[in-house]
């Protein structure tokens, strides 16, 4: 937009940006209109939140928060979805919470506290993984900075459950608990201590751990279709066209 003028250039009017605008149909136009079309057609809608519950500007540890509410209520409000239309709330967790690396190294500035701070070297030793491989992939998504990591925080988990009231828990990085979990195809094939951890998650959250990710591919160019243990007793409903 030219400052002081009434002319506005939209992305669709810029040749270089046109491929990213979309075309008329499902992914073009008003979000609320597209969602209403999906409701009328009987489609299932998956709304994915961003960042963790503890980074909520309303419920996180200020100032180490993001600029929005990262919990279910905030996500629904931003998307324009009524809470009465929600069928399932899946809360995704890691066995070891992460934060971006401190901005100034050891100069006293921090990106947020970790109650039980540790390192990926110690996690690798604990689980029987290769430390070099973990440190290589544990970078922030956008800036590619090193991550900090801690052991699981039960009080943080309880608060997230209170704020989101999940119907299901999704556990990721099960191989960080025990490397042999990466080979598991069924729940009973998980390490015994991992099964105990899952049972405690269910007791605290009062929700089943319905999906368990046993590993992530270390090579971003490959896909890993057998890394999910599916314990759901429900499926997405979609009438389609």
N, C-alpha and C positions, 0 to 999 in steps of 0.2 A: 504494500500500500504506500502510495506517495504521501508523505506528510503534508498536511494542509490542503490536500486535494480530495475530491469525492470519488476518485476512481480507485477501484480495488481489483487486483489481479488474483484470480483463483488458480489453484493448482491445475485444474483442468484446462486452463488457458495457456499454460506454460508447456511447451512441447516436450521439454526434458522430464517433466513431472507427470505427464499424461499416463504413462504405463502404471503409475502407482495410485491413480484415482479410482480405478474400478470402472465397471460398466453398469448400465441400468439393470436392475434385478436384485438378487439377494443381498449383495454387498455394496449397494450404492444408495445414497439418500439418507433419510431420517432413520436413526437406529430404532426408535420406538415404533415407527411404521413397519420396519422389517420384522421386528419382534411380534407385532400383532398379526402379521401375515403368517408367521410360523405357528403361533398359537392356533389360528383358525384352521390351519392345515394339519394340526395334530402332531407337529414335529416336537422332538425333544430339543431343549436348548441347554448348552453347557456354557456357563459363565465362569471364566477363570480369573481369580484374583491375582494381584501382584504383590510381591514382597511379603514379609512375615507379619503376623498379628502384632508382635512387639514393636513394630515400626510405625504403628498408627499414630497420627498426630494428636488424637484425642486420648488414647489409652496406652501409648508407649512412654518410655522414659525420656522426657524432653531434656535437652535439645537433640538427643540422638534418635530422631524420628524422620519420617518422610513428610511430604506436603499434603497428605490425604489420609483418610481412614482406610486401613487395609483389611478390615474385618468384613464379615458377610453383609452387615447392614449398610456399610458405606459402598460396597461394590454394587449392591442392588439399587441403591439410590442413584448412583452415577449412571447405571445402565437403563434406569427407568423401568425396573421390574418390581411388581408388587410382591411383598413377602408371602401373600396367600397363594402365589403360583409356584412356590418352591416345594419340590418333592424330596430332594436329598441335599444334604450339606456334607461335602467331603473335605475333611481337614488334612492337608498334606504336611507331614513332619519329617525331619531328619533326626537320626539318633544322636547327632552331634551338631548343636547350633553353630551358625557361622556369622561373622561380621566382616566387613571389608577391612583391609589392613589399615592401621593407624596412619593418618595423613602425613605426620612428620616423624615417623619412626619412633624413637624413644624420647622425643622432646616433650612429652607430657600431654599432647593432644590425642584424643581418642575418638573413634567412630562409634563407640558404644561399649558398655561393660559386658563382659562374659563372666558369669558367676564362678565357673569352674574352668578357667582357661587352661588350654593344653596346646599341643602342636600336632601337625599331621604326621610328623615322625613318630610320636608316641602312639597315635591312633593306628598307624601302620604296624607298629610293634605289637600293640594290643590285639589287633585282628589277624595278624599274619599276612599283611599285604606289603607291597613294595613301596617304601617311602618316597622314592624318586618319582614313581608314577603318580602318587597322590598329589605331591607338591606341584607336579607339572600341570595337572588338570584343575586344581582348586584355585582358579582365578575368577575375578569378578566378570560378569557377562559383558559389560560395556567397556569399562576402562582397562580390563585385564590386569588389575592389581592383585597382589597376593591376598588371600583370605586369612582371617584369624578364626580359630575354632575352639570350642569348649566341649566338655562332657555334658550329657543330657541334663536339662534343668526341669525338674518336676514341677516346681512352682510356676514356671513360665508356661508349661503345658496345661496346668490346671486353669490358669487365667485365660489362656486361649480357648479352652473348652467352654469356660463360662461366657466368654464374649461371643462365641460362634455356635454353641450348642450343636456340635456335629452329629449327624446320623451315622457317619462312617469315618474311620481313620484310614489314611493311606500312608504306609511306612515306606520310605525310600532309603537307599544306601544300606540295605541289610548286610552287605558284605563288609561294611565298616565295623560291624559288631563281631563278625567272624568270617574270614575269607571263604570258608567252605560253603557259606550260604549262597555264594554265587552259582553253585552247581545245583541248588535245590529247585525242584520242579513242583513239589507239593509242600504243604505246610509242615507235615510231620518230618520232612527231610531237612528242616532248618536245625541249626545248632540248638542244643537243649537250653542254653542260657538265653538265646534269642527268643525262643518260644515263651520262656518265663517273662521276658521283657514285653512281649506282645500281650500276654495275659494281664500284666500290670497296666499297660496302656488302656486296655479294655475296661479294667476295673475302675480306673480313675476317670475315664471319659464317659463311662456308661454307654459306649458305642463299640461296635465290632471293628476290628482291624480287617477291612474287607479286601484291600489290595496291598501287596507287598512287592516292592521292587528289589530284586536280589542283586542287581549290579547295573552300572552304566557302562556303555562301551568306552574304552579309553581312546579309541580312534573315532573322531567325529565324522569320518567318511563312511562308517559302517553302521548298520542297524542291528539291533539285538531283539528279536521277536520273542525269545523264550526267557525273558528276564522278569516276568511278572507272575506272581502267584495270585490267582483270582479266587477269593473266598466269598464273593457276593451271592446273596440269595435273591437278587433283583437284576433287571436289565433295563436299559433305556427303551422307552416306548416311542415309536415313530410310525405314523400311518403312511407317510410319504405321499407321492402322487402317482 
